[in-house]
Amino acid sequence: MQLLLYRVGETAPSSDYAARVPYHPGIASEDAEAGFGEVDYRLQRRRLVRDIARGIVDRDEACEIHPELLRAARNAAPHMGGSCPLCDEDELRLVAYVFGPRLGPGGKCVVSDHELQRIARRQGHFVSYEVEVCAKCGWNFLLRRYPLR
């Protein structure tokens, strides 16, 4: 990845959004194994919604969704009780995945608190990821991750 530097007040072209906000997929799993606590991504969410409204980030990029995540949101996930920040429909769902020993490489989609607590009682280190998903337009964003204890 090429690092791009901009002067104060200078904005990057929309195609450079990923360069300005790097994503490191290995960090979450390394942190979880090291025993770190909850990570909340609401500030990043707020920034992304603002950048979409300003035209810095393309809306289609934010609504790109894996078909399995959309299927889980439409068929199994509970309503969050809010409206989508992009399409303003009342279709926001909370999809939770748990990763850990004996859950497979794709983790396990968890649809209830009871199921989440059942997994937390098992032996091993488990990490839960909560994703906000709009079942209508495909908006999706990782809200938080936390270890199950």
Solvent accessible surface area in square Angstrom, and as a share of the most:
residue,aa,sasa,rsa
1,M,169,0.76
2,Q,135,0.60
3,L,131,0.65
4,L,54,0.27
5,L,153,0.76
6,Y,69,0.26
7,R,196,0.72
8,V,159,0.92
9,G,78,0.75
10,E,89,0.40
11,T,108,0.63
12,A,8,0.07
13,P,79,0.50
14,S,61,0.39
15,S,99,0.64
16,D,29,0.15
17,Y,27,0.10
18,A,68,0.53
19,A,18,0.14
20,R,68,0.25
21,V,41,0.23
22,P,62,0.39
23,Y,171,0.65
24,H,98,0.44
25,P,93,0.59
26,G,35,0.33
27,I,88,0.45
28,A,23,0.18
29,S,57,0.37
30,E,115,0.51
31,D,37,0.19
32,A,13,0.10
33,E,145,0.65
34,A,72,0.56
35,G,51,0.49
36,F,109,0.45
37,G,34,0.32
38,E,95,0.43
39,V,49,0.28
40,D,64,0.33
41,Y,42,0.16
42,R,151,0.55
43,L,131,0.65
44,Q,94,0.42
45,R,54,0.20
46,R,155,0.56
47,R,88,0.32
48,L,23,0.11
49,V,35,0.20
50,R,103,0.38
51,D,4,0.02
52,I,22,0.11
53,A,88,0.69
54,R,160,0.58
55,G,57,0.54
56,I,39,0.20
57,V,6,0.03
58,D,85,0.44
59,R,102,0.37
60,D,104,0.54
61,E,94,0.42
62,A,11,0.08
63,C,23,0.14
64,E,133,0.60
65,I,39,0.20
66,H,122,0.54
67,P,101,0.64
68,E,77,0.34
69,L,25,0.12
70,L,31,0.16
71,R,124,0.45
72,A,3,0.02
73,A,0,0.00
74,R,124,0.45
75,N,111,0.57
76,A,47,0.36
77,A,12,0.09
78,P,69,0.43
79,H,111,0.49
80,M,74,0.33
81,G,71,0.68
82,G,30,0.28
83,S,56,0.36
84,C,1,0.01
85,P,45,0.28
86,L,27,0.14
87,C,33,0.20
88,D,110,0.57
89,E,73,0.33
90,D,94,0.49
91,E,51,0.23
92,L,8,0.04
93,R,30,0.11
94,L,49,0.24
95,V,2,0.01
96,A,13,0.10
97,Y,40,0.15
98,V,0,0.00
99,F,75,0.31
100,G,28,0.27
101,P,50,0.31
102,R,167,0.61
103,L,23,0.12
104,G,44,0.42
105,P,144,0.91
106,G,53,0.51
107,G,18,0.17
108,K,67,0.28
109,C,43,0.25
110,V,9,0.05
111,V,69,0.40
112,S,51,0.33
113,D,106,0.55
114,H,128,0.57
115,E,26,0.12
116,L,29,0.14
117,Q,107,0.48
118,R,103,0.38
119,I,0,0.00
120,A,26,0.20
121,R,168,0.61
122,R,83,0.30
123,Q,158,0.70
124,G,40,0.38
125,H,155,0.69
126,F,3,0.01
127,V,13,0.08
128,S,0,0.00
129,Y,35,0.13
130,E,21,0.09
131,V,19,0.11
132,E,6,0.03
133,V,0,0.00
134,C,0,0.00
135,A,9,0.07
136,K,125,0.53
137,C,36,0.22
138,G,3,0.03
139,W,0,0.00
140,N,34,0.18
141,F,30,0.13
142,L,54,0.27
143,L,23,0.12
144,R,71,0.26
145,R,3,0.01
146,Y,28,0.11
147,P,25,0.15
148,L,24,0.12
149,R,208,0.76
